């Protein structure tokens, strides 16, 4: 009986430790994501306000080209495609594309980042969608999103537009990937004011699995 009580006490202690560590790693993971989003917004602020110079980065347009997941692309909303891109907006896009290196770096730094992106007030999106195990196209190259997607109509954009610090959406089913996720968003600015929203989509499942694996590994070490 004493042995059973000891085992039960050890199990309860371990589960409590896992719960504590899981909360700790969730908080740490989300804090790091918020810092990443703010960094992307800061890069955009510097590019659009002329604080740094960039020659731009050529990117395919997902409205017309098939772009594999893992590669950066730009996408025009239906309104922008219909109106056309003015010379001034072309200059802005060239400046904005200077953030591609940052987006690629962020996309590669975490297993649970589904996508890293910018949604402009003018209606274009610049995105890097995480590469899958099998070769797939970026979702905005496929229907129905190729000819319907407009970042300004998305809840994450509306939430991020007026945010004073990086904020997270509630968990939702990502209409692009079909998987549960949360988005962390933060606005960026040009010389005239609000210019768009930077965001990172985080896979709820991948985040949970990574946290559980880390938490369980930590408790195993503590019980050795």
Buried (B, 14 or more C-beta within 10 A) or exposed (E): EEEEEEEEEEEEEBEEBBEEBBEBBBEEBBEEBBEBBBBBBBBBBBBBBEEEEBEBBEBBBBBEEEBBBBBBBBBBBEEBBEEEBEEEBEEBBBBBBBBBEBBBBBBBEBEBBBBBBBBBBBBBBBBBBBBEEEEBBBBBBEEEBBEEBBBBEBEBBEBBBEBEEBBBBEEEEBEBBEEBBBBBBBBBBBEEEEBBBBBBBBBBEBBBEBBBEBBBEBBEEEEE
